[in-house]
Amino acid sequence: MANNDISFRQRAVIEFLVREEIPAAEIHQRLQRAYGSVCMGASSVRRWVKHFKDGKTGIQDQPRSGRPRTASTERNKERVDEIIQDDRRVTEDTDCHLFGFVKDQLRGQRYETTEAIQKAVRQCHWMAGTKFYKRGIFKLPERWEECV
């Protein structure tokens, strides 16, 4: 549920605010202030508001039919290989802390546009939290020693 964790939380907030009889537009504004770039769209907020106003209480999104989402394409794999070939210093060892986390979060997802991918990556970075980045920063001196 890692990639959907933010959406799940937002649906819980929507349910609460619907019970407080807050209008959908105001709920969306509050979510935008709280979640920024990872806020769900206004139409999704309206859909969930209707869901809760209709007396439904579940905040789990329904499974969808169709092809599973994935970001792993042959072209993406080729591009990563090209980047590594162009700069041998880019390795799994030096970049796995950040890229491994993003890869784990986005695994199995499919994105139609570059903007959708960028939004998902920003969401992953936001979800990581300060402890994640702090661990990475404290590993820098050790990695620097290995490089030198």
Helices and strands as residue ranges (DSSP letters): H 5-19, H 24-35, G 36-38, H 42-53, H 74-86, H 92-106, H 114-147
